[in-house]
Amino acid sequence: MSKKLASARIKTESSALLKALNDSLPFDKVLYEEDIKGSLAHAAMLADRGIITQEDLRAIKEGLESILEDIRSGKLSLDGGEEDIHMAIEDELTRRVGDAGKRLHTARSRNDQVATDFRLYVQKHNRIIAEMLLSLVETFVGIAEAHTDTLLPGMTHLQHAQPINFGYHMMAYASMFKRDYERFVSAYERNNLSPLGCAALAGTPHPIDRNLTAQSLGFDAPTLNCLDTVSDRDFALEMLFNIATMMMHMSRLSEELILWSSAEFGWIKLSDKHATGSSIMPQKKNPDIPELLRAKTGRVNGNLVALLTVMKGLPLAYNKDMQEDKEGVFDSVQTAELSVAVLDEMLSEMTVNKEAMHRACMVGHLSATDLADYLVREKGMPFRDAYHLTGEIVNFAESLDKDISQLSIEELHKVSGEIDEDVVTLLDNRASMNARASEGGTATERTVEQIEAMREWLRQEASK
């Protein structure tokens, strides 16, 4: 460009270094659809309010629609020397339709234009990620339904603790990703307000109708305060936080999948299409997907902290620092959507080794707490005394190289004569698992209830 479209005050060409630092077109060009959508709504409102003529509106509409078609088809490249996507489209529009294109920016600033485009992008992807999370929760529920009676060791401190069923474990993750879904939906609802019409920071003297543009763009209403609006990037921070939290949940799951797929555990097997080999060791099958998901959590965390840091010291209203708001969001959104998709697909084709899980339950004395509870409940023993007596029995079992669930009544009596024969049945790992029948517990009947409740919630959300 020989003349700066967005500057009446600056008369000389920008230095190459300034352009390299300042120009955002290389990354904000992904907003071309949002920018054109916002401009079409703005132009229609201007015509409705008599600020521009219907003839100008027709020219602007035809010009913007042709630009959109040409960008989508690849006929129009967005790799020119314009400063940003907004100026690139306005400059191209003016080339195509003349003075009508110059009238488009009436009663609008790049401040509210950028805020509108960016908010439209974030809102669109709030909905996309939320829909993907519904599918992921559905996948967890499907796995859980098939394994409500599959025993595995529940762990604390990564040590065997108490017997649970695998369906119960999967429902824990279903609950996590349900909360993630609810966060994206909540963010969408809270932030579905239109910035358009706020202009630079204080509104405009033109007789605009912000409700009309808000409705046209799918927002619930205009924002309340224009000074806040052009300064606000909370909606982007919420998106980054929600993605970071979701990816943290993925990372925790990924850590378990990596462990479970190892030879030491052997509890699951990932399909060959979701694993890789080694360049030197022909026997290797590496869980690269969960490893990459675990690593990408650090990436999205960095994007969140970066934008928090950008925003923390900015005075009102718009500051050029805020141009740094987009790349991290674009990167996190792309990372999040790919991550949810690949995790969902991988879990759908994962094989569960029930026998290996069951064998693991014979290590670690998982039913020891049941013995302590029995001594309290049936023998009236103070819990702390029951706790220490159970510890003595565990030590005795280890001296015999046995799990506590394998002790006979005769062996139990060698430690304490207060124990009755029915304890042998009580110490069975499956009985121990099913004994935990309090609400939210791991008993098969309770796991089934959790699955049914989650299925009902999924049906309700799908019907909205």
C-alpha positions in Angstrom: 0.0 0.0 0.0 1.3 3.4 -0.9 -0.9 5.1 1.7 -1.8 3.9 5.2 -5.5 3.1 5.1 -5.9 3.3 8.9 -3.8 6.4 9.5 -4.6 10.0 8.7 -1.9 11.4 11.0 1.2 9.3 9.9 2.4 10.4 6.5 5.6 8.3 6.0 5.9 4.6 5.3 6.5 2.4 8.3 10.0 1.0 8.7 10.4 -2.7 7.9 11.1 -3.4 11.5 8.0 -1.6 12.7 5.9 -3.6 10.2 7.6 -6.9 11.4 6.7 -6.0 15.0 3.3 -4.5 14.4 1.6 -6.3 11.6 -0.8 -9.0 12.7 -2.2 -10.2 9.3 0.0 -13.3 9.3 -1.9 -14.7 12.2 -5.2 -12.8 12.5 -6.2 -13.7 8.9 -7.9 -16.7 10.4 -10.6 -14.2 11.4 -11.7 -13.4 7.9 -15.1 -15.0 8.2 -15.8 -13.3 11.5 -14.6 -10.0 10.1 -16.8 -10.2 7.0 -19.8 -11.4 9.1 -19.4 -8.4 11.5 -19.0 -6.0 8.6 -22.1 -7.2 6.9 -24.1 -6.8 10.1 -22.6 -3.3 10.6 -23.4 -2.2 7.0 -27.0 -3.5 7.2 -27.5 -1.5 10.5 -26.0 1.7 9.0 -28.4 1.4 6.1 -31.3 0.7 8.4 -30.5 3.8 10.4 -30.1 5.9 7.2 -26.4 6.5 7.9 -25.5 5.0 4.5 -27.7 4.5 1.4 -29.3 1.3 0.3 -27.2 1.6 -2.8 -24.0 1.7 -0.7 -25.3 -1.3 1.3 -25.9 -3.4 -1.9 -22.4 -2.6 -3.1 -20.8 -3.4 0.3 -22.8 -6.6 0.6 -21.9 -7.8 -2.9 -18.3 -6.8 -2.4 -17.9 -8.6 1.0 -19.6 -11.7 -0.3 -17.3 -11.9 -3.3 -14.3 -11.4 -1.1 -15.5 -14.2 1.2 -16.0 -16.5 -1.8 -12.6 -15.7 -3.2 -10.8 -16.3 0.1 -12.5 -19.6 0.6 -11.6 -20.7 -3.0 -8.0 -19.6 -2.7 -8.5 -17.0 -5.5 -7.7 -14.2 -3.0 -4.6 -14.5 -1.0 -4.3 -12.9 2.5 -0.6 -12.6 2.3 -0.3 -8.9 1.2 1.3 -6.0 2.9 -1.8 -4.9 4.9 -1.5 -4.4 8.6 -4.2 -6.8 9.7 -7.2 -8.7 8.5 -9.5 -5.8 9.1 -7.6 -3.4 6.9 -6.9 -6.1 4.3 -10.6 -6.8 3.8 -11.5 -3.1 3.9 -8.8 -2.2 1.4 -9.9 -5.0 -1.0 -13.5 -4.0 -0.6 -12.7 -0.4 -1.6 -10.8 -1.6 -4.6 -13.8 -3.6 -5.7 -16.7 -1.2 -4.9 -15.1 2.3 -4.6 -16.4 4.9 -2.2 -19.1 2.6 -0.7 -16.3 0.6 0.7 -14.8 3.7 2.4 -18.2 4.3 4.1 -18.2 0.9 5.8 -16.2 2.0 8.8 -18.6 4.8 9.7 -19.5 4.6 13.4 -17.0 1.9 14.0 -13.4 1.7 15.3 -11.0 -1.1 14.9 -11.2 -1.4 18.6 -14.8 -2.6 18.6 -14.3 -4.4 15.3 -11.4 -6.5 16.7 -13.3 -7.2 19.9 -16.4 -8.3 17.9 -14.4 -10.5 15.5 -12.4 -12.1 18.3 -15.5 -12.7 20.4 -17.3 -14.3 17.5 -14.3 -16.6 17.1 -14.1 -17.5 20.7 -17.9 -18.1 21.0 -17.9 -20.3 18.0 -15.2 -22.5 19.4 -16.7 -22.5 22.9 -19.6 -24.3 21.2 -17.4 -26.6 19.1 -15.3 -27.8 22.0 -18.4 -28.3 24.2 -20.0 -30.5 21.5 -16.8 -32.5 21.3 -16.7 -33.0 25.0 -20.3 -34.4 25.0 -19.0 -37.1 22.6 -16.0 -37.7 24.9 -18.2 -38.1 27.9 -20.4 -40.5 26.0 -17.3 -42.6 25.2 -16.3 -42.8 28.9 -19.8 -43.8 29.8 -19.8 -46.6 27.1 -16.5 -48.0 28.5 -17.9 -47.8 32.0 -21.1 -49.7 31.1 -18.9 -52.6 29.9 -16.8 -52.7 33.1 -19.1 -52.2 36.1 -17.8 -55.6 37.5 -14.2 -55.4 36.3 -12.0 -55.3 39.4 -8.8 -53.2 39.6 -6.9 -51.6 42.4 -8.0 -48.2 43.4 -4.9 -46.2 44.3 -3.8 -43.4 46.5 -0.2 -42.1 46.3 0.1 -44.5 43.4 -0.1 -47.4 45.9 -2.8 -50.1 46.0 -5.5 -48.9 48.3 -9.0 -50.4 47.9 -10.7 -52.5 45.2 -12.9 -50.6 42.7 -14.4 -51.5 39.4 -13.0 -50.1 36.1 -16.3 -48.6 35.2 -16.2 -46.5 38.3 -12.8 -45.3 37.4 -14.0 -44.3 34.0 -16.9 -42.5 35.5 -14.5 -40.3 37.5 -13.1 -39.1 34.2 -16.6 -38.7 32.7 -17.4 -36.4 35.7 -14.2 -34.3 35.1 -15.0 -33.8 31.4 -18.7 -33.1 32.2 -17.5 -30.2 34.3 -15.2 -29.0 31.5 -18.3 -29.1 29.2 -20.2 -27.0 31.7 -17.4 -24.5 31.9 -17.4 -23.9 28.1 -21.2 -23.6 28.0 -21.2 -21.2 30.9 -18.5 -19.1 29.3 -20.5 -19.0 26.1 -23.6 -17.8 27.9 -21.8 -15.2 30.0 -19.9 -13.7 27.1 -22.6 -13.7 24.4 -22.7 -9.9 24.2 -21.9 -7.8 21.2 -19.1 -5.3 21.3 -20.0 -3.8 17.9 -20.9 -0.1 18.1 -18.7 0.8 21.0 -16.3 2.4 18.5 -13.0 3.5 20.0 -14.0 3.5 23.7 -16.9 5.9 24.3 -19.6 5.0 21.8 -20.4 7.1 18.7 -22.5 10.2 17.9 -24.0 8.5 14.9 -27.6 7.2 15.6 -26.7 3.5 15.5 -28.7 0.5 16.7 -26.5 -1.9 18.7 -29.4 -4.2 19.4 -29.9 -4.7 15.7 -26.2 -5.7 15.1 -26.2 -7.9 18.2 -29.3 -9.8 17.0 -27.9 -10.1 13.5 -24.6 -11.6 14.8 -26.3 -14.1 17.2 -25.5 -12.2 20.4 -28.0 -12.0 23.2 -27.6 -8.2 23.6 -25.0 -5.5 23.3 -22.4 -5.0 26.1 -23.3 -2.5 28.8 -20.2 -0.3 29.0 -18.1 0.6 25.9 -15.0 1.5 27.8 -15.0 -1.9 29.5 -15.9 -3.6 26.2 -12.9 -2.5 24.1 -10.6 -3.2 27.1 -12.1 -6.6 27.8 -10.4 -9.9 27.1 -11.9 -11.9 29.9 -13.8 -14.0 27.3 -10.4 -15.0 25.8 -8.9 -15.7 29.3 -11.9 -17.8 30.1 -11.4 -19.8 27.0 -7.7 -20.3 27.8 -8.5 -21.3 31.4 -11.2 -23.7 30.3 -8.8 -25.3 27.8 -6.0 -25.5 30.3 -8.3 -27.2 32.9 -9.6 -29.6 30.3 -6.0 -30.4 29.1 -5.0 -30.9 32.7 -7.7 -33.6 33.0 -6.4 -35.1 29.8 -2.9 -35.1 31.1 -3.9 -37.0 34.3 -5.7 -39.5 32.2 -2.8 -39.7 29.8 -0.4 -40.5 32.7 -2.6 -43.4 33.8 -2.9 -44.7 30.2 0.9 -44.6 29.8 1.3 -46.6 33.0 -1.5 -49.0 32.3 -0.2 -49.8 28.8 3.3 -50.7 30.2 4.5 -54.3 30.7 4.5 -53.7 34.4 0.7 -53.1 34.4 -0.6 -54.5 31.1 -4.1 -53.3 32.0 -4.9 -51.8 28.6 -3.7 -52.1 25.0 -3.8 -49.2 22.6 -4.7 -50.0 19.0 -1.8 -50.1 16.5 -3.3 -47.0 14.8 -2.8 -45.0 18.0 0.7 -46.1 18.8 4.1 -45.8 17.2 7.3 -47.9 17.0 10.9 -47.3 17.6 13.5 -46.5 14.9 16.0 -49.0 16.5 14.0 -51.4 18.7 11.7 -53.5 16.6 9.7 -54.8 19.6 8.6 -51.3 20.8 5.0 -50.0 20.8 5.0 -46.5 22.2 2.0 -44.7 23.7 2.8 -41.5 21.8 -0.7 -40.0 21.8 -1.1 -39.8 25.6 2.5 -38.7 25.9 1.8 -35.8 23.5 -1.4 -34.9 25.2 0.4 -34.8 28.5 3.0 -32.4 27.0 0.5 -30.2 25.2 -0.9 -29.3 28.6 2.2 -27.3 29.3 1.7 -25.5 26.0 -1.8 -24.3 26.7 -0.9 -23.4 30.3 1.8 -21.2 28.8 -0.8 -19.5 26.6 -3.0 -18.7 29.6 -0.2 -17.3 31.6 1.0 -15.2 28.6 -2.3 -13.5 28.2 -2.8 -13.0 31.9 0.6 -11.3 31.9 -0.2 -9.1 28.9 -3.4 -7.9 30.5 -2.3 -7.4 34.1 -0.9 -3.8 33.9 -2.9 -2.3 31.1 -4.8 1.0 31.6 -8.2 1.4 30.0 -9.1 1.3 27.1 -7.5 -0.4 24.2 -3.7 -0.7 24.1 -1.6 -2.2 21.3 -0.3 -4.8 23.8 -3.7 -6.5 23.3 -2.7 -7.5 19.8 -0.9 -10.3 21.7 -4.3 -11.8 22.7 -4.9 -13.9 19.6 -2.0 -16.2 18.8 -2.2 -18.0 22.1 -5.9 -18.4 21.8 -5.7 -19.7 18.2 -3.0 -22.1 19.2 -4.9 -23.4 22.3 -8.1 -23.8 20.4 -6.4 -25.8 17.7 -4.6 -27.9 20.3 -7.8 -28.5 22.3 -9.9 -29.6 19.4 -7.3 -32.0 18.0 -6.7 -33.3 21.5 -10.3 -34.1 22.3 -10.8 -35.7 18.9 -7.8 -38.0 19.1 -8.4 -38.9 22.7 -12.0 -39.8 21.9 -10.9 -42.0 19.0 -8.1 -43.7 20.9 -10.4 -44.6 23.9 -13.0 -46.0 21.6 -10.5 -48.5 20.3 -8.7 -49.3 23.5 -8.6 -52.9 24.7 -9.1 -53.6 28.5 -7.3 -56.6 30.0 -9.6 -57.7 32.8 -7.4 -60.6 33.9 -4.4 -58.3 34.4 -6.5 -55.9 36.4 -7.8 -58.7 38.6 -4.4 -60.1 39.2 -3.2 -56.7 40.4 -5.9 -56.7 43.0 -4.1 -59.6 44.7 -1.3 -57.3 45.6 -1.5 -54.7 48.3 -4.1 -56.1 50.7 -6.9 -54.1 49.2 -9.6 -55.4 51.6 -7.7 -54.5 54.8 -10.0 -51.6 55.5 -12.9 -54.0 55.4 -11.4 -56.0 58.2 -10.9 -52.9 60.3 -14.5 -51.8 59.6 -15.7 -55.3 60.6 -14.0 -55.2 63.9 -15.6 -51.8 64.6 -19.0 -52.8 63.4 -19.3 -56.3 64.7 -17.0 -56.4 67.7 -17.5 -52.9 69.0 -13.7 -52.3 68.8 -12.5 -48.6 68.8 -11.5 -47.8 65.2 -7.9 -47.0 66.2 -7.5 -50.4 67.9 -9.1 -52.1 64.9 -6.7 -50.2 62.6 -3.6 -51.5 64.5 -4.9 -55.1 64.8 -5.5 -55.1 61.0 -2.0 -53.9 60.5 -0.7 -56.8 62.5 -2.7 -59.2 60.3 -1.4 -57.5 57.1 2.2 -58.1 58.5 1.3 -61.7 59.2 0.0 -62.2 55.7 3.1 -60.8 54.2 5.2 -63.2 56.3 3.3 -66.0 54.6 3.8 -64.3 51.2 0.0 -64.0 50.9 -2.5 -61.2 50.3 -4.9 -60.6 53.2 -7.8 -61.8 51.0 -6.1 -65.2 50.8 -5.9 -65.9 54.6 -7.9 -68.8 56.0 -9.8 -68.4 59.3 -7.2 -70.6 60.9 -4.5 -68.2 59.9 -6.5 -65.2 61.0 -7.0 -66.8 64.4 -3.2 -67.0 64.9 -3.3 -63.2 65.2 -6.7 -62.7 66.8 -9.3 -65.1 68.2 -12.0 -62.4 68.0 -12.4 -62.8 64.2 -15.3 -64.9 63.1 -15.4 -67.2 60.0 -17.6 -64.9 57.9 -14.6 -62.5 57.7 -13.1 -64.8 55.1 -15.9 -64.0 52.7 -15.9 -60.3 53.6 -12.2 -60.0 52.7 -12.8 -61.2 49.1 -11.9 -58.3 46.8 -15.1 -58.4 44.9 -17.1 -58.4 48.1 -15.0 -55.5 49.3 -15.7 -53.5 46.2 -19.4 -54.1 46.4 -19.5 -53.3 50.1 -18.7 -49.7 49.2 -22.4 -49.0 48.4 -22.7 -45.5 49.8 -23.9 -42.9 47.4 -21.1 -42.1 44.9 -19.3 -45.3 45.9 -17.7 -48.0 43.7 -20.1 -50.9 44.3 -21.4 -52.2 41.0 -25.0 -51.1 41.8 -23.8 -47.6 42.6 -21.6 -47.4 39.4 -24.6 -48.4 37.4 -26.6 -45.5 39.0 -23.8 -43.1 38.1 -23.9 -44.3 34.5 -27.7 -43.9 34.3 -27.5 -40.4 35.8 -24.8 -39.4 33.3 -26.8 -40.9 30.4 -29.8 -38.9 31.4 -27.7 -35.7 31.6 -26.3 -36.5 28.1 -29.8 -36.9 26.8 -30.9 -33.6 28.3 -27.9 -31.7 26.9 -28.3 -33.3 23.4 -31.9 -32.1 23.3 -31.1 -28.5 24.0 
